[in-house]
């Protein structure tokens, strides 16, 4: 376990924000470890740098949840006092050096959510050798600028997130990337393009251009580079996930389960849309509709696990006896006392060493088939390809065999040879 489970889990930390000078603040890391490397965030102006709206935090707070010691410099001071930029950077770097909870101190990351802020600061970064890696959001260069990038380059590993398509690119996917290259100093440079994004502000919350899912993809890419080039912070995500499930299914404690999650987490069980968004709603769900509603014989059989920089993806078989109303998987369905085995997929996202969200998916048709509520055949209300229509024969109707598997879906996940592939291809339509 990540914690000593003989002791209560540590409480969720309260953000510690201190003003260094007008428009510049220091935020301590919010991981359970309590220490983390330095991060300078060049950000739009926020009235409250600790704001969380609909589960989305301000960028400084998000990076503190990731385990970094954050200095946030707001746009209003960078744009109005450009002559003082070297001093602002000096203040930021020195604050991180003096901060006891900033460890290690030899490598600092910097991220800019506006290209103008980046171009103001980038020319001075060579004066601060501890700045080791950078990321910036910008608008994709137009065709006319495709050979003259308007962003100031730096001789350190550098990632750029561009809103829009790459010039002369026919890419139509939601996110495209250019091959990594090295700049004149040999440092990595990586560009990502987000064709559906109309503005670089897709990564800046609390305004119209913000796009939650696109920002989430870009954030993971930035984390991947930063953790590599800064040496962390690295957490045992697998152990944290196992700790979380222990508190859910063995310890059966809502308080302990929630202690493994960030301030405003969410859970979405995709087929039934059960779970909760935000600490209050999710706590209520865990207390009243999940932790104490699972069958006593509930069991998770792990099939595969993939661990990334900020998430764990599990394939597993969830086994239980439907001996009570279990609202999160069978809302409102009285107990049938049927045994059920269902293939599940869980995508679990982390911020630092706490869970942020869970996307849990399974085949609800198979659940219904196994408890006897989904028949093998159902009426087909549409004309058939040959023009034959249901009800043409008095007293008869057309039925189709429902292409949904029962327990064999779990058996085939467990053993690929347990059932033949493509057996549903032979399913027929019948007149009864």
C-alpha positions as CSV (number, residue, x, y, z in Angstrom):
1,X,0.0,0.0,0.0
2,X,1.1,3.6,-0.6
3,X,0.2,4.5,3.0
4,X,0.6,2.5,6.2
5,X,-3.0,1.3,6.3
6,X,-2.7,0.7,10.1
7,X,-2.9,4.5,10.4
8,X,-5.5,6.9,9.1
9,X,-4.6,8.4,5.7
10,X,-3.2,12.0,5.8
11,X,-5.7,14.8,5.4
12,X,-6.0,16.7,2.2
13,X,-3.6,19.6,2.4
14,X,-4.7,23.2,2.4
15,X,-3.1,25.3,-0.4
16,X,-0.4,27.6,0.9
17,X,-0.2,30.7,-1.3
18,X,2.1,33.6,-0.6
19,X,2.6,36.8,-2.6
20,X,6.2,37.5,-3.7
21,X,5.3,40.8,-5.3
22,X,2.2,42.2,-7.0
23,X,1.1,39.7,-9.6
24,X,3.6,37.0,-8.6
25,X,2.8,34.3,-6.0
26,X,4.4,31.1,-4.6
27,X,2.3,28.0,-4.1
28,X,3.6,25.0,-2.1
29,X,3.3,21.5,-3.6
30,X,0.1,19.7,-2.7
31,X,1.3,16.1,-3.0
32,X,1.4,13.9,0.1
33,X,5.1,13.9,-0.2
34,X,5.0,17.7,0.5
35,X,8.1,18.6,-1.6
36,X,8.6,18.9,-5.3
37,X,10.7,20.6,-8.0
38,X,10.2,24.2,-9.1
39,X,7.8,25.3,-11.8
40,X,7.3,28.9,-13.2
41,X,3.9,29.4,-14.7
42,X,3.2,32.3,-17.0
43,X,-0.5,32.7,-16.9
44,X,-3.5,34.8,-17.7
45,X,-4.9,37.1,-15.0
46,X,-7.0,35.3,-12.4
47,X,-8.7,37.0,-9.6
48,X,-8.2,33.9,-7.5
49,X,-5.2,31.7,-8.4
50,X,-6.7,29.0,-6.2
51,X,-10.0,28.9,-8.0
52,X,-11.7,25.6,-8.9
53,X,-14.8,25.9,-11.1
54,X,-16.7,22.7,-12.1
55,X,-13.7,20.6,-11.1
56,X,-11.2,22.6,-13.2
57,X,-8.5,24.4,-11.2
58,X,-6.4,27.5,-12.2
59,X,-3.1,26.4,-13.8
60,X,-1.0,27.2,-10.7
61,X,-3.2,25.0,-8.5
62,X,-3.1,22.2,-11.1
63,X,0.6,22.2,-11.1
64,X,0.8,22.2,-7.3
65,X,-1.5,19.2,-7.3
66,X,1.0,17.6,-9.7
67,X,3.6,17.9,-6.9
68,X,5.5,21.0,-8.1
69,X,6.5,24.1,-6.1
70,X,4.9,26.8,-8.3
71,X,5.7,30.4,-8.9
72,X,2.9,32.0,-10.9
73,X,3.5,35.3,-12.8
74,X,0.4,36.9,-14.2
75,X,0.0,38.5,-17.6
76,X,-0.8,42.0,-16.2
77,X,2.6,42.4,-14.7
78,X,4.6,40.9,-17.6
79,X,2.8,43.1,-20.2
80,X,3.0,46.4,-18.2
81,X,6.5,46.1,-16.9
82,X,8.5,44.5,-19.6
83,X,11.7,46.3,-18.5
84,X,11.5,44.6,-15.2
85,X,11.2,41.0,-16.6
86,X,14.8,40.0,-15.6
87,X,14.1,41.1,-12.0
88,X,10.7,39.3,-12.0
89,X,12.5,36.1,-13.1
90,X,15.2,36.7,-10.6
91,X,12.6,36.9,-7.8
92,X,10.9,33.7,-9.0
93,X,14.0,31.7,-9.2
94,X,15.3,32.9,-5.9
95,X,12.0,32.2,-4.2
96,X,12.2,28.6,-5.4
97,X,15.8,28.3,-4.3
98,X,14.9,29.6,-0.8
99,X,11.7,27.5,-0.5
100,X,12.4,24.5,1.8
101,X,9.7,22.5,0.1
102,X,11.2,23.0,-3.4
103,X,13.4,19.9,-3.9
104,X,15.4,19.4,-5.9
105,X,16.4,22.9,-6.8
106,X,18.8,22.5,-9.7
107,X,16.1,22.0,-12.4
108,X,13.1,24.3,-12.9
109,X,10.4,24.0,-15.5
110,X,8.6,26.9,-17.2
111,X,5.3,26.9,-19.0
112,X,3.5,29.8,-20.7
113,X,-0.2,29.7,-21.5
114,X,0.1,32.7,-23.8
115,X,2.6,33.2,-26.6
116,X,3.1,36.9,-25.9
117,X,4.1,36.1,-22.3
118,X,6.6,33.5,-23.6
119,X,8.2,36.0,-26.0
120,X,8.6,38.5,-23.2
121,X,10.4,36.1,-20.9
122,X,12.2,33.7,-23.3
123,X,15.1,36.1,-24.3
124,X,16.2,36.2,-20.6
125,X,16.1,32.5,-19.8
126,X,19.8,32.0,-20.6
127,X,20.6,34.1,-17.4
128,X,18.9,31.4,-15.3
129,X,20.7,28.1,-15.9
130,X,18.4,26.2,-13.5
131,X,15.5,26.6,-16.0
132,X,15.9,23.2,-17.7
133,X,12.7,22.6,-19.7
134,X,9.9,24.7,-21.2
135,X,6.4,24.5,-22.7
136,X,4.3,27.1,-24.5
137,X,0.8,27.4,-26.0
138,X,0.5,29.4,-29.2
139,X,-1.5,29.8,-32.4
140,X,-0.4,27.6,-35.3
141,X,1.7,29.6,-37.8
142,X,-0.1,30.5,-41.0
143,X,1.1,29.3,-44.4
144,X,3.0,32.6,-44.8
145,X,4.8,32.1,-41.5
146,X,5.4,28.3,-41.8
147,X,9.1,28.9,-42.3
148,X,9.5,31.6,-39.8
149,X,8.1,30.6,-36.4
150,X,7.0,33.7,-34.4
151,X,7.9,32.0,-31.0
152,X,11.3,32.8,-29.5
153,X,13.4,29.7,-29.4
154,X,15.5,28.6,-26.4
155,X,18.5,26.2,-26.1
156,X,16.7,23.8,-23.7
157,X,14.2,20.9,-24.2
158,X,11.1,22.7,-25.5
159,X,7.5,21.6,-26.2
160,X,5.0,23.7,-28.2
161,X,1.2,23.3,-28.3
162,X,-0.3,24.9,-31.3
163,X,-4.0,25.6,-31.7
164,X,-4.9,24.8,-35.3
165,X,-3.5,22.7,-38.1
166,X,0.1,22.6,-39.2
167,X,0.7,24.7,-42.4
168,X,0.3,22.6,-45.5
169,X,-1.1,19.7,-43.4
170,X,-4.2,17.9,-44.3
171,X,-4.4,16.4,-40.8
172,X,-7.9,16.1,-39.6
173,X,-7.4,14.3,-36.3
174,X,-8.2,15.9,-33.0
175,X,-4.4,16.1,-32.3
176,X,-1.4,15.8,-34.5
177,X,2.3,16.0,-33.9
178,X,5.4,16.9,-35.8
179,X,8.4,14.6,-35.5
180,X,10.8,15.7,-32.6
181,X,13.9,17.6,-33.7
182,X,16.8,19.1,-32.0
183,X,17.7,22.8,-32.0
184,X,21.1,24.3,-32.6
185,X,22.2,23.4,-29.1
186,X,21.1,19.8,-29.4
187,X,18.1,20.2,-27.1
188,X,14.8,18.4,-27.9
189,X,12.1,20.4,-29.6
190,X,8.6,18.9,-30.0
191,X,5.6,20.4,-31.6
192,X,2.0,19.3,-31.2
193,X,-1.0,20.6,-33.3
194,X,-4.6,20.6,-32.2
195,X,-6.6,21.0,-35.4
196,X,-10.0,21.4,-33.8
197,X,-8.7,24.2,-31.4
198,X,-9.5,27.7,-32.6
199,X,-7.4,29.5,-30.0
200,X,-4.3,28.7,-27.9
201,X,-6.6,29.6,-24.9
202,X,-8.0,26.1,-25.2
203,X,-5.7,25.4,-22.3
204,X,-6.8,28.4,-20.2
205,X,-9.8,27.7,-18.0
206,X,-12.8,29.8,-17.2
207,X,-13.2,31.4,-20.7
208,X,-15.1,30.4,-23.8
209,X,-12.2,28.9,-25.8
210,X,-11.2,26.5,-23.0
211,X,-11.6,22.9,-24.1
212,X,-11.4,20.4,-21.3
213,X,-10.4,17.3,-23.2
214,X,-7.9,19.0,-25.5
215,X,-6.2,20.7,-22.6
216,X,-6.1,17.3,-20.8
217,X,-4.2,15.7,-23.7
218,X,-1.7,18.6,-23.9
219,X,-1.2,18.6,-20.2
220,X,-0.2,14.9,-20.2
221,X,2.3,15.6,-23.1
222,X,3.9,18.4,-21.1
223,X,4.1,16.2,-18.0
224,X,5.8,13.5,-20.0
225,X,8.6,15.9,-21.1
226,X,8.9,17.7,-17.8
227,X,9.1,14.6,-15.6
228,X,11.7,13.1,-17.9
229,X,13.9,16.2,-18.1
230,X,13.5,17.3,-14.5
231,X,13.7,13.8,-13.0
232,X,10.2,13.9,-11.5
233,X,8.3,14.2,-9.4
234,X,7.7,10.5,-9.8
235,X,5.0,8.6,-7.9
236,X,4.1,4.9,-7.7
237,X,0.7,5.3,-9.4
238,X,0.0,1.6,-9.3
239,X,0.4,1.5,-5.5
240,X,-1.8,4.6,-5.2
241,X,-4.5,2.9,-7.3
242,X,-4.3,-0.3,-5.3
243,X,-4.6,1.8,-2.1
244,X,-7.7,3.5,-3.4
245,X,-9.4,0.2,-4.3
246,X,-8.4,-1.3,-1.0
247,X,-10.3,1.5,0.8
248,X,-13.3,1.0,-1.5
249,X,-13.7,-2.8,-1.4
250,X,-11.8,-4.0,1.8
251,X,-11.6,-1.1,4.2
252,X,-15.0,0.2,3.0
253,X,-14.4,3.7,4.2
254,X,-15.7,6.7,2.3
255,X,-13.4,9.1,4.1
256,X,-10.3,7.0,3.5
257,X,-11.3,6.5,-0.2
258,X,-11.7,10.2,-0.7
259,X,-8.3,10.9,1.0
260,X,-6.6,9.3,-2.0
261,X,-8.2,11.9,-4.4
262,X,-7.5,15.6,-5.2
263,X,-9.7,18.4,-3.9
264,X,-12.3,18.2,-6.7
265,X,-12.2,14.7,-8.3
266,X,-14.8,12.9,-10.4
267,X,-15.8,9.4,-11.3
268,X,-17.9,8.3,-14.3
269,X,-19.2,4.8,-14.8
270,X,-19.8,5.2,-18.5
271,X,-22.7,2.7,-19.2
272,X,-24.9,3.8,-16.2
273,X,-23.6,7.4,-15.9
274,X,-23.2,6.9,-12.2
275,X,-20.5,8.4,-10.0
276,X,-20.1,12.1,-9.1
277,X,-18.3,15.3,-10.1
278,X,-16.7,17.2,-7.2
279,X,-15.8,16.3,-3.7
280,X,-19.3,16.8,-2.2
281,X,-21.2,14.8,-4.9
282,X,-18.6,12.0,-5.1
283,X,-18.4,11.6,-1.3
284,X,-22.2,11.2,-1.3
285,X,-22.0,8.7,-4.1
286,X,-19.4,6.6,-2.4
287,X,-21.2,6.7,0.9
288,X,-24.7,5.9,-0.3
289,X,-24.5,4.2,-3.7
290,X,-21.1,2.4,-3.9
291,X,-19.0,1.3,-1.0
292,X,-21.8,-0.2,1.0
293,X,-23.8,-1.4,-2.0
294,X,-21.4,-3.9,-3.4
295,X,-22.0,-7.6,-2.9
296,X,-20.0,-9.4,-0.2
297,X,-18.4,-11.7,-2.8
298,X,-17.3,-8.8,-5.1
299,X,-14.0,-9.6,-6.7
300,X,-11.7,-8.0,-9.2
301,X,-9.6,-10.3,-11.4
302,X,-6.8,-8.3,-13.1
303,X,-6.1,-9.1,-16.7
304,X,-3.7,-6.4,-17.8
305,X,-2.3,-3.1,-16.5
306,X,-0.7,-0.2,-18.3
307,X,1.0,2.6,-16.3
308,X,1.7,5.9,-18.0
309,X,3.1,9.2,-16.8
310,X,-0.2,10.3,-15.2
311,X,-2.7,7.4,-15.5
312,X,-3.2,3.7,-15.0
313,X,-5.3,1.7,-17.5
314,X,-6.7,-1.6,-16.2
315,X,-8.4,-4.5,-17.9
316,X,-10.1,-6.7,-15.3
317,X,-13.1,-9.0,-14.7
318,X,-15.5,-7.8,-12.1
319,X,-17.3,-10.7,-10.4
320,X,-20.3,-10.5,-8.0
321,X,-23.6,-12.0,-7.0
322,X,-26.6,-9.8,-7.7
323,X,-28.0,-10.4,-4.2
324,X,-29.0,-6.8,-3.5
325,X,-29.8,-3.6,-5.3
326,X,-26.5,-2.4,-6.7
327,X,-27.3,1.1,-8.1
328,X,-24.0,1.9,-9.6
329,X,-24.2,-1.0,-12.1
330,X,-27.9,-2.0,-12.1
331,X,-29.8,1.1,-10.9
332,X,-33.1,0.2,-9.3
333,X,-33.0,-3.5,-10.4
334,X,-34.2,-5.8,-7.6
335,X,-31.8,-8.7,-6.7
336,X,-31.9,-11.6,-9.0
337,X,-29.3,-13.7,-7.1
338,X,-27.5,-14.4,-10.4
339,X,-23.7,-14.7,-10.5
340,X,-22.1,-12.2,-12.9
341,X,-18.7,-11.9,-14.5
342,X,-18.1,-8.8,-16.6
343,X,-15.0,-7.5,-18.5
344,X,-14.2,-4.0,-17.3
345,X,-11.8,-1.2,-18.5
346,X,-10.7,1.5,-16.0
347,X,-8.8,4.6,-17.1
348,X,-7.6,6.3,-13.9
349,X,-6.0,9.8,-14.1
350,X,-3.8,11.1,-11.4
351,X,-2.6,14.6,-10.3
352,X,0.6,14.0,-8.5
353,X,0.1,11.2,-5.9
354,X,-3.7,11.5,-5.8
355,X,-6.5,10.3,-8.1
356,X,-8.2,13.0,-10.2
357,X,-10.7,11.0,-12.2
358,X,-11.9,7.5,-13.1
359,X,-13.5,6.5,-16.4
360,X,-14.9,3.0,-15.9
361,X,-16.6,1.1,-18.8
362,X,-18.1,-2.3,-19.3
363,X,-20.7,-4.1,-21.6
364,X,-24.0,-3.4,-19.9
365,X,-25.7,-5.7,-22.4
366,X,-23.7,-8.6,-21.0
367,X,-24.7,-7.7,-17.4
368,X,-28.4,-7.7,-18.4
369,X,-27.9,-11.0,-20.3
370,X,-26.3,-12.7,-17.3
371,X,-29.1,-11.7,-14.9
372,X,-31.8,-12.8,-17.3
373,X,-33.2,-9.3,-18.2
374,X,-32.0,-9.3,-21.8
375,X,-33.7,-12.0,-23.9
376,X,-31.8,-13.9,-26.6
377,X,-34.3,-12.6,-29.3
378,X,-36.0,-9.3,-29.7
379,X,-38.6,-8.0,-32.2
380,X,-37.2,-6.3,-35.3
381,X,-39.4,-3.3,-36.1
382,X,-37.7,-2.3,-39.4
383,X,-38.1,-3.5,-43.0
384,X,-35.6,-6.2,-44.0
385,X,-33.1,-5.7,-46.9
386,X,-35.3,-7.9,-49.1
387,X,-38.3,-5.7,-48.4
388,X,-40.0,-8.1,-46.1
389,X,-41.6,-6.3,-43.3
390,X,-42.4,-7.4,-39.8
391,X,-46.0,-8.4,-39.4
392,X,-46.6,-9.3,-43.0
393,X,-47.8,-12.7,-41.9
394,X,-50.8,-12.5,-39.6
395,X,-49.9,-13.6,-36.1
396,X,-46.2,-13.6,-36.9
397,X,-43.4,-11.2,-36.2
398,X,-39.8,-10.9,-37.2
399,X,-37.2,-11.3,-34.4
400,X,-33.4,-11.0,-34.4
401,X,-30.9,-12.7,-32.2
402,X,-29.3,-10.0,-30.0
403,X,-25.5,-9.8,-30.6
404,X,-24.7,-9.7,-26.9
405,X,-22.6,-12.2,-25.0
406,X,-23.1,-13.5,-21.5
407,X,-20.4,-14.9,-19.2
408,X,-18.4,-16.0,-22.3
409,X,-17.3,-12.4,-22.8
410,X,-15.4,-12.6,-19.5
411,X,-14.1,-16.1,-20.3
412,X,-12.7,-14.9,-23.6
413,X,-10.9,-12.0,-22.0
414,X,-9.4,-14.4,-19.5
415,X,-8.5,-17.0,-22.1
416,X,-8.5,-16.0,-25.8
417,X,-9.1,-19.6,-26.9
418,X,-12.1,-20.2,-24.6
419,X,-14.6,-19.2,-27.2
420,X,-14.3,-19.1,-31.0
421,X,-14.0,-15.6,-32.6
422,X,-16.7,-14.3,-34.9
423,X,-19.3,-16.7,-33.6
424,X,-22.0,-14.0,-33.7
425,X,-21.6,-13.7,-37.5
426,X,-24.0,-16.6,-37.9
427,X,-26.8,-15.0,-35.8
428,X,-30.1,-15.1,-37.7
429,X,-33.4,-13.3,-38.1
430,X,-36.5,-15.5,-37.6
431,X,-40.2,-15.3,-38.0
432,X,-42.2,-16.5,-35.1
